[in-house]
Each structure stands twice: as structure tokens, then as C-alpha cells.
Amino acid sequence: MKYYDIPGCALRLPCLGMGCMRMSVKTVDEVEKLLHCAIELGINFFDHADIYGNGEAEIVFGKALKQSSIMRKDIIIQSKCGIRNGAGYDLSKKYILSSVDGILKRLQVERLDFLLLHRPDALWEPDEIAEAFDQLHDSGKVRYFGVSNQNAFQMDVLQSAIGHKLMVSQMQFSIAHSQMIDSGLYVNLSQEGAVNRDGGLLDYCRKNEILMQAWSPLQYGFFEGSFINSPLYPGLNQVLLRLAHEKKVDSAAIALAWLLRNTISVQPIIGTMNMNHLKEAARAAEVELTREEWYEIYCAAEKQLP
């Protein structure tokens, strides 16, 4: 496993993280086996959110961790808050503090390593968020902070208000969902790819040495499905299969390696609950793609270079 050292963060972060959104459908014993499998692979980073399974994902994780031999100090736990079912988004101080208390109770831990704001709140007050972060950090409930699904301008506004460095930005990012790459290549052109949807987020993270986490790293669209072996991406899968054969891994490992090849720190969050798939995905850390291979994969996803 490869690891990232993020300035200002005392934790060494594996280049791959495990997403826990689908964990609510598993039994405690099944989750315990998954945790052990992930850690054996070097994936000791676990990504949660308070809305995953309406909290059930955190509950089953907490029970599995409690009954396992895994030491809390040997894993990194991240969760997110800010989405209120049936009530939009809420990044008020009161809601953030209440959410974290619920997260900790469900996970049966005393502290989160990372807390992310899950979605932008149109009614947010950055100074109020700063107060919540200070209280959570000073009380020992949260060690580091970040955001999810925010553009560079929103991050900059928030960063100017808080006293803690934003360590993480989590966005949907994959070969088939690469708008952050596209807009950086199609500068000042009239093609669809030139539309800047994120305010130059990759370069903002590069400049400020922020970890970019990629959610749905093997998906296309929002929740349409995986592009691996999809008939919608015949050219891409042909290239992935060829490179997978050459490098003796599977196509998913090549697709994840494409994200890791970026010259900023990118951490794909792997959402599989299948141990065999997890083992294959972990091999992405072993794959070295050349510049030529990276661009070949990019273009195979029906992209054209300007």
C-alpha cells in the first residue's frame, strides 16, 4: 500500500479508502471480516456518513469493531454530516454538533479522525461552522476537518472563516466522471468539456495541499452503475482489459490506478462489500501507469484532446 503525508496532518493516509455506505445490509460478523480483510490489505481508512442506511451503517460498523481484535488506534475513521432527510441541508452549529454526537454514539468511539461537511448548505454561516469546528476539536471529538461536494470558491470562503486547515475534499471522480480534468484541458474553448463546474477544484487542492477523495471511482453518472464491463463504454473497457492483462491485475485496479496517477494526492473511496473485489481493487496501489497509458485511458472514455 502507498501512503500520503498531508501537511498539517499527523496521520499517514493509505492511497485507498473503504467506503461504508452499503455496510448497513451486512451482518456484524460479515462486517468484522471485511474490516480485517481491508486492514490486511493496508486499507485502514473507513469513510462513513450519518445518512448511510439512516445510521445503520455506522451502527453495524461500531458493533463489528467492538467485537473484533482491531485496535482503535490502528484505524482511521471519517464521517460526514449535513444532509437532513426530508429537510434539505443543514450546516448550522447546532446540527453539526448534534450530528457528531450521534455519529460517535453509533460508531461506539470517542473521536472521529475526520469530519466532512457532506453537501453545501445554501443557508450556511461560515462563522457558525467555525464555532462548531472549534468546539468539536477542543472537546477532542474531531481531529481534522474537510468538505464533500463543494467547489473551490466555497472551500476558500470556509477556509477563511475557520481556524483549522481543511484537509480533505471529497468529490465524485472517475474516468467516466472526469469533469474536473476536462475543464482544465479545455481552457477557453467552446466545447462542453470547457464548462468549469467546480471552480478549479483540483488546482485549489494542489495549491493548498488538500487530499482529494474520489467517491464512486468506478461509476458513471450519479448512481447509474459501473463503467467496468458496461456496453456503454466498449472502447474504454477494451483498453482497461488490455492493460489489466499486461500488468496482471483486473480492470478495476487499472481504473483506480488512473486516479492515483494524478499528480495531486487522490484517494479513491472503494465502496464494495465483496472481499474478493476489495482484494483486486487494492492491487491498484501496485500499478504504475505511464503518461501515455494515462492519456490513452482518458481518450478511450470518449474524450477528445483539444
C-alpha positions as CSV (number, residue, x, y, z in Angstrom):
1,M,0.0,0.0,0.0
2,K,1.1,3.5,-0.7
3,Y,0.6,6.3,1.8
4,Y,0.1,10.1,1.7
5,D,1.5,12.6,4.1
6,I,-0.7,15.6,4.1
7,P,0.9,18.8,5.6
8,G,-0.6,19.6,9.0
9,C,-2.0,16.1,9.4
10,A,-0.2,13.7,11.8
11,L,-1.8,10.6,10.2
12,R,-0.4,8.6,7.3
13,L,-3.3,8.0,5.0
14,P,-3.5,5.0,2.7
15,C,-3.9,5.8,-1.0
16,L,-7.2,3.8,-1.0
17,G,-10.1,4.1,1.5
18,M,-13.0,1.9,2.2
19,G,-16.5,3.4,1.7
20,C,-19.1,2.1,4.2
21,M,-22.3,3.3,2.5
22,R,-23.5,-0.2,1.7
23,M,-22.5,-1.7,5.1
24,S,-26.0,-1.4,6.6
25,V,-27.1,-4.5,4.7
26,K,-24.4,-6.7,6.2
27,T,-24.3,-8.6,9.5
28,V,-22.0,-7.7,12.3
29,D,-19.9,-10.8,11.6
30,E,-19.7,-10.1,7.9
31,V,-18.5,-6.5,8.6
32,E,-15.9,-7.8,11.1
33,K,-14.5,-10.0,8.3
34,L,-14.5,-7.1,5.9
35,L,-12.6,-4.9,8.4
36,H,-9.9,-7.5,8.9
37,C,-9.6,-8.0,5.2
38,A,-9.3,-4.3,4.5
39,I,-6.6,-3.8,7.2
40,E,-4.6,-6.8,6.0
41,L,-4.6,-5.1,2.6
42,G,-3.3,-1.9,4.1
43,I,-6.7,-0.1,3.8
44,N,-7.2,1.2,7.3
45,F,-9.2,4.2,6.3
46,F,-13.0,3.9,6.6
47,D,-15.4,6.5,5.2
48,H,-18.9,6.9,6.8
49,A,-21.8,9.4,6.8
50,D,-24.6,9.8,9.2
51,I,-27.2,9.2,6.5
52,Y,-25.8,5.9,5.2
53,G,-28.5,3.4,5.9
54,N,-30.1,6.1,8.1
55,G,-27.3,5.5,10.6
56,E,-27.4,1.7,10.4
57,A,-24.0,1.6,8.5
58,E,-22.3,3.3,11.5
59,I,-24.2,1.1,14.0
60,V,-23.1,-2.2,12.4
61,F,-19.5,-0.9,11.9
62,G,-19.4,0.1,15.6
63,K,-20.6,-3.3,16.8
64,A,-18.2,-5.1,14.5
65,L,-15.2,-3.0,15.6
66,K,-16.2,-3.6,19.3
67,Q,-16.3,-7.4,19.0
68,S,-13.1,-7.6,16.8
69,S,-9.4,-7.6,17.9
70,I,-8.8,-4.4,15.9
71,M,-7.4,-1.6,18.0
72,R,-9.0,1.9,17.5
73,K,-5.5,3.5,17.2
74,D,-4.8,1.3,14.2
75,I,-7.6,2.6,12.0
76,I,-8.8,6.0,10.6
77,I,-12.5,6.8,10.8
78,Q,-14.1,9.5,8.8
79,S,-17.8,10.5,8.8
80,K,-19.9,13.2,7.2
81,C,-22.9,15.3,8.2
82,G,-25.1,18.0,6.9
83,I,-27.8,16.1,4.9
84,R,-31.2,16.1,6.7
85,N,-33.7,13.6,5.2
86,G,-36.8,15.5,4.3
87,A,-35.4,18.8,5.3
88,G,-32.6,19.6,2.8
89,Y,-29.2,20.5,4.1
90,D,-28.2,21.9,7.5
91,L,-24.7,23.2,8.4
92,S,-25.8,25.1,11.4
93,K,-23.7,24.9,14.5
94,K,-26.5,23.2,16.5
95,Y,-27.0,20.5,13.8
96,I,-23.3,19.8,13.3
97,L,-22.7,19.3,17.0
98,S,-25.8,17.1,17.4
99,S,-24.8,15.0,14.3
100,V,-21.3,14.3,15.6
101,D,-22.7,13.2,19.0
102,G,-25.0,10.8,17.1
103,I,-22.1,9.5,14.9
104,L,-19.8,8.8,17.8
105,K,-22.6,7.0,19.7
106,R,-23.4,4.8,16.7
107,L,-19.7,4.0,16.0
108,Q,-19.0,3.5,19.7
109,V,-15.9,5.6,19.6
110,E,-14.8,8.7,21.4
111,R,-13.4,10.6,18.4
112,L,-13.6,10.9,14.7
113,D,-10.3,11.3,12.8
114,F,-12.0,13.3,10.1
115,L,-15.4,15.1,9.9
116,L,-16.6,16.3,6.4
117,L,-19.5,18.6,5.6
118,H,-21.5,16.4,3.3
119,R,-23.2,18.8,1.0
120,P,-23.2,22.6,0.6
121,D,-26.0,24.4,2.6
122,A,-27.4,27.4,0.8
123,L,-28.2,28.9,4.2
124,W,-24.7,28.3,5.7
125,E,-23.0,30.7,8.0
126,P,-19.2,30.1,7.8
127,D,-18.5,31.8,11.2
128,E,-21.1,29.5,12.8
129,I,-19.4,26.5,11.2
130,A,-16.1,27.8,12.6
131,E,-17.5,27.8,16.1
132,A,-18.7,24.2,15.7
133,F,-15.3,23.1,14.5
134,D,-13.6,24.8,17.4
135,Q,-15.9,23.2,19.9
136,L,-15.5,19.7,18.3
137,H,-11.8,19.9,18.2
138,D,-11.3,21.4,21.6
139,S,-13.5,18.7,23.2
140,G,-11.5,16.0,21.4
141,K,-14.4,14.7,19.4
142,V,-12.9,15.5,16.0
143,R,-9.3,15.7,15.0
144,Y,-9.4,17.0,11.4
145,F,-12.0,18.6,9.1
146,G,-12.9,18.7,5.4
147,V,-15.7,19.0,2.9
148,S,-17.6,17.0,0.4
149,N,-19.1,18.2,-2.9
150,Q,-18.0,21.8,-2.5
151,N,-16.4,23.9,-5.2
152,A,-13.1,25.7,-4.8
153,F,-14.8,29.1,-4.0
154,Q,-17.0,27.6,-1.3
155,M,-13.9,25.9,0.2
156,D,-12.0,29.2,0.1
157,V,-14.8,31.1,1.9
158,L,-15.0,28.4,4.6
159,Q,-11.2,28.2,5.0
160,S,-11.0,32.0,5.5
161,A,-13.5,31.7,8.4
162,I,-12.2,28.7,10.3
163,G,-9.0,28.2,12.3
164,H,-8.4,24.7,11.1
165,K,-6.9,23.7,7.8
166,L,-9.4,21.8,5.5
167,M,-7.6,18.5,5.0
168,V,-9.9,16.7,2.6
169,S,-12.1,17.5,-0.4
170,Q,-14.4,14.6,-1.4
171,M,-15.9,14.7,-4.9
172,Q,-17.4,12.3,-7.4
173,F,-14.4,11.4,-9.6
174,S,-13.7,8.6,-12.1
175,I,-12.6,8.0,-15.7
176,A,-16.2,8.4,-16.7
177,H,-16.9,11.3,-14.4
178,S,-13.8,13.5,-15.1
179,Q,-15.2,17.0,-15.5
180,M,-12.5,18.3,-13.1
181,I,-9.9,17.0,-15.6
182,D,-11.9,18.1,-18.7
183,S,-12.2,21.8,-17.7
184,G,-8.5,22.0,-17.1
185,L,-7.7,20.8,-20.6
186,Y,-10.4,22.7,-22.5
187,V,-9.5,26.1,-21.2
188,N,-11.1,28.9,-23.2
189,L,-12.8,26.6,-25.7
190,S,-16.4,26.3,-26.7
191,Q,-16.8,22.5,-26.2
192,E,-18.8,21.1,-23.4
193,G,-15.7,20.0,-21.6
194,A,-14.7,23.6,-21.1
195,V,-17.5,24.2,-18.7
196,N,-16.0,24.7,-15.2
197,R,-18.3,23.1,-12.7
198,D,-16.0,23.1,-9.7
199,G,-14.1,26.4,-9.7
200,G,-10.8,24.7,-10.5
201,L,-11.0,22.4,-7.5
202,L,-8.1,20.1,-8.5
203,D,-5.7,23.0,-8.7
204,Y,-7.1,24.5,-5.5
205,C,-6.4,21.3,-3.7
206,R,-2.9,21.1,-5.3
207,K,-2.1,24.7,-4.2
208,N,-3.3,24.1,-0.6
209,E,-2.1,20.5,-0.3
210,I,-5.5,19.1,0.3
211,L,-6.3,15.4,-0.1
212,M,-8.8,14.8,-2.9
213,Q,-11.0,11.8,-2.2
214,A,-12.8,10.2,-5.1
215,W,-16.3,8.8,-4.4
216,S,-17.8,6.4,-6.9
217,P,-14.4,5.9,-8.5
218,L,-15.7,3.1,-10.8
219,Q,-19.1,4.7,-11.6
220,Y,-20.5,6.8,-14.4
221,G,-23.3,9.3,-13.9
222,F,-24.7,9.8,-10.4
223,F,-25.8,6.3,-9.4
224,E,-26.3,4.7,-12.9
225,G,-23.7,1.9,-12.3
226,S,-20.1,0.9,-13.0
227,F,-18.4,1.5,-16.3
228,I,-16.4,-1.7,-15.8
229,N,-17.7,-4.1,-18.5
230,S,-20.5,-1.8,-19.3
231,P,-21.6,-1.9,-23.0
232,L,-21.9,1.9,-22.8
233,Y,-18.0,2.1,-22.7
234,P,-16.7,-0.5,-25.2
235,G,-13.6,1.4,-26.1
236,L,-12.7,2.2,-22.5
237,N,-13.1,-1.4,-21.4
238,Q,-11.0,-2.7,-24.3
239,V,-8.1,-0.5,-23.2
240,L,-8.6,-1.4,-19.5
241,L,-8.7,-5.1,-20.3
242,R,-5.5,-4.9,-22.4
243,L,-3.6,-3.0,-19.7
244,A,-5.0,-5.3,-17.0
245,H,-3.7,-8.3,-18.9
246,E,-0.3,-6.6,-19.4
247,K,0.0,-5.7,-15.7
248,K,-1.6,-8.9,-14.3
249,V,-4.4,-7.2,-12.4
250,D,-8.1,-6.7,-13.2
251,S,-9.8,-3.8,-15.0
252,A,-10.9,-2.1,-11.7
253,A,-7.3,-1.9,-10.5
254,I,-6.3,-0.1,-13.7
255,A,-9.3,2.3,-13.4
256,L,-8.3,3.1,-9.8
257,A,-4.6,3.4,-10.8
258,W,-5.7,6.1,-13.3
259,L,-6.9,8.2,-10.4
260,L,-3.8,7.5,-8.4
261,R,-1.6,8.6,-11.3
262,N,-2.8,12.2,-10.9
263,T,-0.1,14.5,-9.7
264,I,-2.1,15.6,-6.6
265,S,-2.9,13.2,-3.8
266,V,-6.1,11.3,-4.8
267,Q,-7.6,8.7,-2.5
268,P,-10.3,6.6,-4.2
269,I,-13.0,5.5,-1.8
270,I,-13.9,1.9,-2.6
271,G,-17.5,1.0,-1.9
272,T,-17.5,-2.7,-2.5
273,M,-18.7,-5.1,0.3
274,N,-17.2,-8.1,-1.6
275,M,-13.8,-9.2,-0.2
276,N,-12.6,-10.6,-3.5
277,H,-13.4,-7.3,-5.2
278,L,-11.7,-5.4,-2.4
279,K,-8.5,-7.5,-2.8
280,E,-8.5,-6.9,-6.6
281,A,-9.1,-3.2,-6.1
282,A,-6.2,-2.9,-3.6
283,R,-3.8,-4.0,-6.2
284,A,-4.2,-0.6,-7.9
285,A,-1.6,0.6,-5.4
286,E,0.9,-1.6,-7.2
287,V,0.2,-0.3,-10.7
288,E,2.3,2.3,-12.3
289,L,0.7,3.9,-15.4
290,T,2.9,5.8,-17.9
291,R,1.9,9.2,-19.1
292,E,1.0,7.6,-22.5
293,E,-1.2,5.0,-20.8
294,W,-3.0,7.6,-18.7
295,Y,-3.9,9.7,-21.7
296,E,-4.9,6.6,-23.7
297,I,-7.4,5.6,-20.9
298,Y,-8.7,9.2,-20.8
299,C,-9.3,9.3,-24.5
300,A,-10.8,5.8,-24.6
301,A,-13.6,7.2,-22.3
302,E,-14.9,9.0,-25.4
303,K,-12.8,12.1,-24.6
304,Q,-11.0,14.1,-27.3
305,L,-8.0,16.2,-26.5
306,P,-8.3,19.8,-27.7
